[in-house]
Amino acid sequence: MELNHNITNVAEFGSGYGTFTIPASKIIKGTIITIDIEEEMIKRITERTVHEKLNNIKIILRDFIHEGPDLKMKV
């Protein structure tokens, strides 16, 4: 992906440990909404977000396959 400082908001499905999320949040000027179904992944990415003092990541625990992303309320 070609992310840059002109990108406002990004949605990520299946964040895992935040391998993409953390670096991307440092590039874009907006917010990353990241969704994962696994509680352990949510816990890990939350810890990393706090540790790196990143405030532009919104983390959602959700089964987006069965429940849909519900992003209109999160942006």
N, C-alpha and C positions, 0 to 999 in steps of 0.2 A: 504494500500500500504506500501511496505517496502522501503521507501526512505532512502538513506544514502549519505555520502560525496563522494562516488564513482560515483554517478549518475551525468551525464553531463547535458543533456537537457531534459526538460519535456514539453509536450503540454497538455493544459487543455482546454476542451470544455465546456463552460457554467460556467464561473468563479463566477458569482453571486457577493457577497460582498467580496470575497477573503478568505473565511473560510478555504479552502485548500491551496490557492495560497501563502498567507503570511507565514504560518509556513513552507511550503515546500521550499520556496525560501531561508529560513535560514538554511536548511539542505543540499541541493544539492550544488555542486560546479559550476554548469553551469547556464543556463538561463531557465526560465519558460516563455513559450509563452502561454498567456491566451486569449481566445476568448469568447466574449459574444455578443448577439444580442441587449441587452437592454442598451440604452445610460445611464440610471441612474446607472446601475451596473458598467459600465465603469468609470463613474464619481467617484463612491464610492471607487472602488479598486485603481484608480489613486490617490485619496486623501490619502488612507491608505499607498500606496507605498511611496509617498512623505513624509508623516508624519514619517514613520519608516526608511526613507533613504535607501530604497532597490533599488539597481540599476541592479538587475538581473531578472527583470520582464518586459516583453514586452507585452503590452496590446493592443488588437485589437478589434475594433467594427466591427462585421461581422456576417452575417447570414450564418453560415458554413453549414447548411442543404441545402440551396438553392444555395449558391455561392461556396461551398467547402472551405477547410481551408486555401489554398494557403500558406502553411508553407515553402515550398522550398525557398522562397524569404525572409523569416523572420528570419531564424536561423543565 
